[in-house]
Amino acid sequence: MNSIKEIYRIGSGPSSSHTMGPQRAARIFLERNRESSSFKVTLFGSLAATGKGHLTDTSILNVLEPYAPVEIEWQPKIFLPFHPNAMTFSSMSSNGRVTDVWTVYSVGGGALAEENQPPIDEISGVYEMSRLSDILKWCERSGKSYWEYVEEREDINIWDYLSDVWKNMKDCIKRGLDSEGVLPGPLNLRRKAANYFIQAGGYKEALRDRGLVFAYALAVSEENASGHTIVTAPTCGACGVLPAVLYHLQNNRGFSDVRILRALATAGLIGNIVKTNASISGAEVGCQGEVGVACAMASGAASQLLGGSPAQIEYAAEMGLEHHLGMTCDPVCGLVQIPCIERNAYAAARALDSHLYASFSDGIHRVSFDKVVEVMKQTGHDLPSLYKETGEGGLAKDYMQID
């Protein structure tokens, strides 16, 4: 299993698979073909279907166009077998001769892979165990927690890396709470985070706390929808859930940054297990792999911070994912706005509920987290493609795509 650094990527929204991945691919291809006279990029499947709303073309053009003219071809009806998010880069000489061709896939969370190959440039072989049940048994035998397993397996700078992640998460929330106006795109959707934050202060404690969690999640998700800097957790489309929960618990309960970083380590481990054994790509398994996994990560992190045992942490994460099974990825107009932004706020609240439910138990339950991951993968496989980031089904069905 790879490093949890691959779960937390700092970059620009609105989509890890449709924006960050293609931009990274364009940089790699450019390094190989800096002397080319022109480029052609063909986008396939889900990457093409909602690419304009996700700024896929913009992210590629920003890299390649300063060096040579670029033609982008959209093929939303053609799905290559390895993954729905496929793209082929071609470079041409001055006489029009093709000098290089590269087909690569954006497999979720900003990761890239070639067909039947592991993700490109990821730090592999870090974790010998890739099932949460096995790591739970390790915790019970050793008396240690999940974050200590992360500490043992990662390189020495993991805490510096997570510190940078946490700083960026907090900065994103603060920017989002200070921002007002309309989000980019034809939906003319107004930002809500600042208003929710103000309104939350007028309620008594229980409602105030829930309103603040909503506000923090909205703040991050709206920053993402605006194409600003966020941290994938595990994706751009689900980036608001974990920061909202951790920021709220730190402000409300006074947890130190050290303990927050440990919670981030546990959350990263949970997300990493799903990425390894199933998928965090909305184009592959639907939104259950994005917001559902983010909820599981936040549920486990909250449980750890609030004194949960390893078994209770596993149970909280299991509930966070289980109750998002079957969630479709159906972005209206191909934008990471409706229903994505509200889903982040709702999942943040659900994460806290998952922790609370698990805290009343002894952590023993029938369906394991690993079983839910298996079911999520199969459910994603069974979902028709129109419910997996193509903008053709579900809530997106009656809305025109961006031309």
Buried (B, 14 or more C-beta within 10 A) or exposed (E): BBBBBBBBBBBBBBBBBBBBBBBBBBEBBBEEBEEBBBBBBBBBBBBBBBBBBBBBBBBBBEBBEEBBEBEBEBBBEEBBEBBBBBBBBBBBEEEEEEEEEBBBBBBBBBBBBEEEEEBBEBEEEBBEBBBBBEBBEBBEEEEBBBBBBBBEBBEEEBBEBBBBBBEBBBBBBBBBBEBEEEBBBEBEBEBBBBEBBEBBEEEEEEEBBBBBBBBBBBBBBBBBBBBBBBBBBBBBBBBBBBBBBBBBBBEEEEBEEEBBBBBBBBBBBBBBBBBBBBBBBBBBBBBBBBBBBBBBBBBBBBBBBBEBBBBBBBBBBBBBBBBBBBBBBBBBBBBBBBBBBBBBBBBBBBBBBBBBBBBEBEBEBEEBBBEBBEBBBEBBEEBEBBBBBBBBBBEBEEBEBBE
